[in-house]
């Protein structure tokens, strides 16, 4: 994943242009600090969701410039997507979990589904990116304090 201090995803992998493209803005709330990086993967379907950033249409890790944090994905075709986010506080490039597999770092998903018994499905996290909805909010959740 590439890192960008400007929080702009326009230079990230999967840059697909089409006649109906725009900028998607993602606002991340409830980040517990500005330490580390925010890693985001945006998926156009359930394949690879949410653990395989190589299957994402856009992905990357970003410095946290402010709280709440905003990220932009430029030239994104309109359509259905799901976003998975993790707060990589220790900057090791992966989601750190305890021995039971419970994340020690913050996680979030588009649609803000309840995280109770595992990762929410693509369908529960899916949102429509359209001219009337160019922005989404993801509330970060920290399962262990």
C-alpha atoms as a printed R data frame, in Angstrom:
    type eleno elety resid chain resno       x       y       z
1   ATOM     1    CA   UNK     A     1   0.000   0.000   0.000
2   ATOM     2    CA   UNK     A     2   1.125   3.478  -0.753
3   ATOM     3    CA   UNK     A     3   1.258   6.196   1.850
4   ATOM     4    CA   UNK     A     4   0.205   9.760   1.234
5   ATOM     5    CA   UNK     A     5   0.498  12.734   3.524
6   ATOM     6    CA   UNK     A     6  -2.175  14.637   1.609
7   ATOM     7    CA   UNK     A     7  -4.904  12.075   2.295
8   ATOM     8    CA   UNK     A     8  -5.768  11.982  -1.403
9   ATOM     9    CA   UNK     A     9  -6.378   8.589  -2.942
10  ATOM    10    CA   UNK     A    10  -6.106   9.773  -6.530
11  ATOM    11    CA   UNK     A    11  -2.680   8.153  -6.947
12  ATOM    12    CA   UNK     A    12  -3.631   4.800  -5.464
13  ATOM    13    CA   UNK     A    13  -3.886   1.489  -7.250
14  ATOM    14    CA   UNK     A    14  -6.949   0.634  -9.317
15  ATOM    15    CA   UNK     A    15  -7.395   4.091 -10.794
16  ATOM    16    CA   UNK     A    16 -10.235   3.374 -13.228
17  ATOM    17    CA   UNK     A    17 -11.653   6.294 -15.165
18  ATOM    18    CA   UNK     A    18 -15.103   6.397 -16.738
19  ATOM    19    CA   UNK     A    19 -17.543   9.006 -17.992
20  ATOM    20    CA   UNK     A    20 -19.405   9.005 -14.665
21  ATOM    21    CA   UNK     A    21 -16.631   9.560 -12.124
22  ATOM    22    CA   UNK     A    22 -16.368  11.825  -9.126
23  ATOM    23    CA   UNK     A    23 -14.607  12.199  -5.789
24  ATOM    24    CA   UNK     A    24 -15.748  10.071  -2.868
25  ATOM    25    CA   UNK     A    25 -15.000  11.599   0.534
26  ATOM    26    CA   UNK     A    26 -14.782   9.350   3.585
27  ATOM    27    CA   UNK     A    27 -14.889  10.959   7.022
28  ATOM    28    CA   UNK     A    28 -13.522   8.833   9.855
29  ATOM    29    CA   UNK     A    29 -14.823   9.669  13.304
30  ATOM    30    CA   UNK     A    30 -14.015   8.338  16.772
31  ATOM    31    CA   UNK     A    31 -10.299   7.831  16.064
32  ATOM    32    CA   UNK     A    32  -8.687   7.581  19.483
33  ATOM    33    CA   UNK     A    33  -5.489   9.395  18.464
34  ATOM    34    CA   UNK     A    34  -3.358  10.593  15.537
35  ATOM    35    CA   UNK     A    35  -0.705   7.931  16.085
36  ATOM    36    CA   UNK     A    36   0.172   5.665  13.155
37  ATOM    37    CA   UNK     A    37  -1.670   5.404   9.858
38  ATOM    38    CA   UNK     A    38  -5.186   4.894   8.561
39  ATOM    39    CA   UNK     A    39  -5.402   2.015   6.070
40  ATOM    40    CA   UNK     A    40  -8.420   1.920   3.770
41  ATOM    41    CA   UNK     A    41  -9.548  -0.609   1.169
42  ATOM    42    CA   UNK     A    42 -12.502   0.110  -1.115
43  ATOM    43    CA   UNK     A    43 -14.163  -2.915  -2.733
44  ATOM    44    CA   UNK     A    44 -16.622  -3.081  -5.659
45  ATOM    45    CA   UNK     A    45 -17.794  -6.599  -4.771
46  ATOM    46    CA   UNK     A    46 -17.488  -9.330  -2.153
47  ATOM    47    CA   UNK     A    47 -14.370 -10.951  -3.655
48  ATOM    48    CA   UNK     A    48 -11.491 -10.313  -1.267
49  ATOM    49    CA   UNK     A    49 -13.587  -8.166   1.081
50  ATOM    50    CA   UNK     A    50 -12.340  -7.006   3.556
51  ATOM    51    CA   UNK     A    51  -8.941  -8.638   4.053
52  ATOM    52    CA   UNK     A    52  -7.331  -8.571   0.608
53  ATOM    53    CA   UNK     A    53  -6.287  -5.040  -0.383
54  ATOM    54    CA   UNK     A    54  -5.052  -6.433  -3.707
55  ATOM    55    CA   UNK     A    55  -8.697  -7.214  -4.586
56  ATOM    56    CA   UNK     A    56  -9.791  -3.662  -3.738
57  ATOM    57    CA   UNK     A    57 -10.498  -1.097  -6.448
58  ATOM    58    CA   UNK     A    58  -8.610   1.452  -4.317
59  ATOM    59    CA   UNK     A    59  -6.470   1.027  -1.218
60  ATOM    60    CA   UNK     A    60  -3.800   2.807   0.722
61  ATOM    61    CA   UNK     A    61  -2.462   3.975   4.063
62  ATOM    62    CA   UNK     A    62  -2.506   7.629   5.076
63  ATOM    63    CA   UNK     A    63  -1.088   9.839   7.799
64  ATOM    64    CA   UNK     A    64  -3.701  11.199  10.188
65  ATOM    65    CA   UNK     A    65  -3.516  14.954   9.670
66  ATOM    66    CA   UNK     A    66  -6.531  15.926  11.774
67  ATOM    67    CA   UNK     A    67  -9.413  14.559  13.818
68  ATOM    68    CA   UNK     A    68 -11.884  13.709  12.466
69  ATOM    69    CA   UNK     A    69  -9.921  12.471   9.482
70  ATOM    70    CA   UNK     A    70 -11.078  12.899   5.881
71  ATOM    71    CA   UNK     A    71  -9.870  10.902   2.887
72  ATOM    72    CA   UNK     A    72 -10.729  11.406  -0.770
73  ATOM    73    CA   UNK     A    73 -10.814   8.928  -3.636
74  ATOM    74    CA   UNK     A    74 -10.682  10.888  -6.900
75  ATOM    75    CA   UNK     A    75 -11.981   9.736 -10.295
76  ATOM    76    CA   UNK     A    76 -14.048   6.915  -8.778
77  ATOM    77    CA   UNK     A    77 -16.838   5.559 -11.005
78  ATOM    78    CA   UNK     A    78 -20.318   5.724  -9.531
79  ATOM    79    CA   UNK     A    79 -21.564   2.391  -8.237
80  ATOM    80    CA   UNK     A    80 -21.837   0.125  -5.211
81  ATOM    81    CA   UNK     A    81 -18.857  -0.213  -2.878
82  ATOM    82    CA   UNK     A    82 -17.884  -1.302   0.635
83  ATOM    83    CA   UNK     A    83 -14.995   0.215   2.592
84  ATOM    84    CA   UNK     A    84 -12.901  -1.447   5.280
85  ATOM    85    CA   UNK     A    85 -10.649   0.694   7.472
86  ATOM    86    CA   UNK     A    86  -8.115  -0.050  10.156
87  ATOM    87    CA   UNK     A    87  -6.110   2.287  12.398
88  ATOM    88    CA   UNK     A    88  -2.563   0.938  12.106
89  ATOM    89    CA   UNK     A    89  -1.294   2.504  15.323
90  ATOM    90    CA   UNK     A    90   1.934   0.492  15.420
91  ATOM    91    CA   UNK     A    91   2.579   1.076  11.681
92  ATOM    92    CA   UNK     A    92   3.372  -2.587  10.980
93  ATOM    93    CA   UNK     A    93   1.150  -2.742   7.899
94  ATOM    94    CA   UNK     A    94  -1.307  -5.233   9.340
95  ATOM    95    CA   UNK     A    95  -4.204  -5.400  11.774
96  ATOM    96    CA   UNK     A    96  -2.762  -6.364  15.167
97  ATOM    97    CA   UNK     A    97  -4.938  -8.842  17.082
98  ATOM    98    CA   UNK     A    98  -4.702 -10.589  20.442
99  ATOM    99    CA   UNK     A    99  -4.349 -14.382  20.811
100 ATOM   100    CA   UNK     A   100  -8.125 -14.792  20.424
101 ATOM   101    CA   UNK     A   101  -8.102 -12.882  17.131
102 ATOM   102    CA   UNK     A   102  -9.742  -9.751  18.563
103 ATOM   103    CA   UNK     A   103  -8.306  -6.580  16.983
104 ATOM   104    CA   UNK     A   104  -6.132  -4.448  19.258
105 ATOM   105    CA   UNK     A   105  -6.314  -1.598  16.736
106 ATOM   106    CA   UNK     A   106  -9.347   0.339  15.554
107 ATOM   107    CA   UNK     A   107 -11.507  -0.972  12.736
108 ATOM   108    CA   UNK     A   108 -14.401   0.462  10.779
109 ATOM   109    CA   UNK     A   109 -16.664  -0.407   7.873
110 ATOM   110    CA   UNK     A   110 -18.892   1.612   5.586
111 ATOM   111    CA   UNK     A   111 -22.483   1.613   6.742
112 ATOM   112    CA   UNK     A   112 -21.196   1.313  10.326
113 ATOM   113    CA   UNK     A   113 -22.610  -2.197  10.813
114 ATOM   114    CA   UNK     A   114 -22.596  -3.748  14.238
115 ATOM   115    CA   UNK     A   115 -19.429  -5.735  14.859
116 ATOM   116    CA   UNK     A   116 -20.513  -8.547  17.095
117 ATOM   117    CA   UNK     A   117 -19.605 -11.984  15.784
118 ATOM   118    CA   UNK     A   118 -16.925 -11.353  13.230
119 ATOM   119    CA   UNK     A   119 -16.462  -9.181  10.195
120 ATOM   120    CA   UNK     A   120 -19.614  -7.777   8.579
121 ATOM   121    CA   UNK     A   121 -20.400  -9.013   5.074
122 ATOM   122    CA   UNK     A   122 -19.929  -6.956   1.931
123 ATOM   123    CA   UNK     A   123 -23.726  -6.628   1.708
124 ATOM   124    CA   UNK     A   124 -23.994  -5.174   5.231
125 ATOM   125    CA   UNK     A   125 -21.262  -2.646   4.478
126 ATOM   126    CA   UNK     A   126 -22.249  -1.769   0.907
127 ATOM   127    CA   UNK     A   127 -23.202   1.786  -0.036
128 ATOM   128    CA   UNK     A   128 -24.132   3.461  -3.291
129 ATOM   129    CA   UNK     A   129 -21.717   6.117  -4.487
130 ATOM   130    CA   UNK     A   130 -23.847   8.469  -6.577
131 ATOM   131    CA   UNK     A   131 -24.013  12.207  -7.376
132 ATOM   132    CA   UNK     A   132 -26.424  12.752  -4.478
133 ATOM   133    CA   UNK     A   133 -24.208  10.819  -2.022
134 ATOM   134    CA   UNK     A   134 -20.558  11.808  -2.563
135 ATOM   135    CA   UNK     A   135 -19.610  11.412   1.102
136 ATOM   136    CA   UNK     A   136 -19.799   8.697   3.759
137 ATOM   137    CA   UNK     A   137 -18.945   8.572   7.457
138 ATOM   138    CA   UNK     A   138 -17.264   5.622   9.129
139 ATOM   139    CA   UNK     A   139 -17.173   5.413  12.911
140 ATOM   140    CA   UNK     A   140 -14.038   3.673  14.121
141 ATOM   141    CA   UNK     A   141 -14.449   1.014  16.778
142 ATOM   142    CA   UNK     A   142 -11.840  -0.121  19.278
143 ATOM   143    CA   UNK     A   143 -12.812  -3.541  20.652
144 ATOM   144    CA   UNK     A   144  -9.966  -3.614  23.179
145 ATOM   145    CA   UNK     A   145  -8.856  -0.555  25.122
